[in-house]
């Protein structure tokens, strides 16, 4: 047996023990890559939700500054349809001749263990 090991030959018993090791290692690496990919997609969704909140608050504030009664609809129509349904708007008048609109967009979660706060952006515009 020692002679076989010195010449690069393995015993039949050693081959049987190592047979499933590559499959287990591949499954472990594949799981880690899957989690890393999902995390990257989730970060992209967070950034996209923040960008959409900014777009919605600017459009709604512009419409509200022109005394458009459908300023919330204008804000929602400026966004992607799949995010618009989970969006809330709040309008305030911080000073004379100004209107401020805050948009809160629900951040979608693809990884169930993570829960994100709403993406919030606000815009102040002078009124006409």
C-alpha positions as CSV (number, residue, x, y, z in Angstrom):
1,X,0.0,0.0,0.0
2,X,2.8,2.4,0.8
3,X,4.3,1.5,-2.6
4,X,1.1,2.5,-4.3
5,X,1.0,5.9,-2.6
6,X,4.6,6.7,-3.6
7,X,3.9,5.9,-7.2
8,X,0.7,8.1,-7.3
9,X,-1.8,5.3,-7.2
10,X,-4.6,5.5,-4.7
11,X,-6.4,2.7,-3.0
12,X,-10.0,1.9,-3.9
13,X,-11.1,2.9,-0.5
14,X,-9.7,6.5,-0.8
15,X,-11.4,7.0,-4.1
16,X,-14.8,6.2,-2.7
17,X,-14.3,8.7,0.1
18,X,-13.5,11.6,-2.2
19,X,-16.2,10.8,-4.8
20,X,-18.8,13.4,-3.6
21,X,-16.5,16.1,-2.4
22,X,-16.5,18.1,-5.6
23,X,-20.3,18.1,-5.8
24,X,-20.5,19.4,-2.2
25,X,-17.9,22.1,-2.9
26,X,-19.7,23.2,-6.1
27,X,-23.1,23.4,-4.3
28,X,-21.5,25.6,-1.6
29,X,-19.8,27.9,-4.1
30,X,-23.0,28.1,-6.1
31,X,-25.0,29.1,-3.0
32,X,-22.6,31.9,-2.1
33,X,-22.7,33.2,-5.7
34,X,-26.5,33.1,-5.7
35,X,-26.7,35.1,-2.4
36,X,-24.1,37.6,-3.8
37,X,-26.1,38.1,-7.0
38,X,-29.4,38.6,-5.1
39,X,-27.7,41.1,-2.8
40,X,-26.4,43.1,-5.8
41,X,-29.9,43.1,-7.4
42,X,-31.4,44.2,-4.1
43,X,-29.0,47.1,-3.8
44,X,-29.9,48.1,-7.4
45,X,-33.6,48.1,-6.4
46,X,-32.9,50.3,-3.5
47,X,-31.0,52.8,-5.6
48,X,-33.7,52.7,-8.3
49,X,-36.4,53.4,-5.7
50,X,-34.5,56.4,-4.4
51,X,-34.2,57.7,-7.9
52,X,-37.9,57.2,-8.6
53,X,-38.8,59.0,-5.3
54,X,-36.8,62.0,-6.5
55,X,-38.5,62.0,-9.9
56,X,-41.9,61.7,-8.3
57,X,-41.4,64.5,-5.7
58,X,-40.1,66.9,-8.4
59,X,-43.0,66.3,-10.8
60,X,-45.6,66.5,-8.0
61,X,-44.0,69.7,-6.5
62,X,-44.0,71.3,-10.0
63,X,-47.7,70.5,-10.4
64,X,-48.6,71.6,-6.9
65,X,-46.7,74.9,-7.4
66,X,-49.0,75.6,-10.4
67,X,-52.1,74.8,-8.2
68,X,-52.8,71.6,-10.1
69,X,-55.4,69.7,-8.1
70,X,-54.1,66.4,-9.4
71,X,-50.5,66.9,-8.2
72,X,-50.4,63.4,-6.7
73,X,-51.5,61.8,-10.0
74,X,-48.8,63.8,-11.8
75,X,-46.2,62.5,-9.4
76,X,-47.3,58.9,-9.8
77,X,-47.5,59.1,-13.6
78,X,-43.8,60.3,-13.6
79,X,-42.7,57.0,-12.1
80,X,-42.4,53.4,-13.2
81,X,-45.8,51.8,-13.0
82,X,-44.7,48.9,-10.8
83,X,-43.5,51.3,-8.1
84,X,-46.2,53.9,-8.4
85,X,-48.8,52.0,-6.5
86,X,-46.8,51.9,-3.3
87,X,-46.0,55.6,-3.3
88,X,-47.4,58.1,-0.8
89,X,-47.1,61.9,-1.1
90,X,-47.2,64.7,1.5
91,X,-47.6,68.3,0.6
92,X,-46.6,71.2,3.0
93,X,-46.2,74.9,2.7
94,X,-42.9,75.7,4.5
95,X,-43.0,79.5,3.7
96,X,-45.0,82.1,1.9
97,X,-44.9,81.4,-1.8
98,X,-43.4,77.9,-1.5
99,X,-44.7,74.3,-1.7
100,X,-42.9,71.2,-0.6
101,X,-43.8,67.7,-1.7
102,X,-42.3,64.6,-0.1
103,X,-42.6,61.3,-2.0
104,X,-42.3,58.0,-0.1
105,X,-41.6,55.0,-2.3
106,X,-41.9,51.4,-1.0
107,X,-38.7,49.5,-1.7
108,X,-39.4,46.1,-3.1
109,X,-37.5,43.2,-1.3
110,X,-36.4,40.1,-3.2
111,X,-34.5,38.7,-0.2
112,X,-37.1,37.9,2.5
113,X,-34.8,38.3,5.5
114,X,-34.2,42.0,4.6
115,X,-36.8,44.7,5.2
116,X,-36.0,48.2,4.0
117,X,-37.6,51.6,5.0
118,X,-39.4,53.6,2.3
119,X,-37.2,55.7,0.0
120,X,-38.0,59.4,0.7
121,X,-37.2,62.5,-1.3
122,X,-38.6,66.0,-1.0
123,X,-38.7,68.9,-3.4
124,X,-39.5,72.6,-2.7
125,X,-40.8,74.8,-5.5
126,X,-42.0,78.4,-5.6
127,X,-45.7,78.9,-6.2
128,X,-47.1,81.0,-9.0
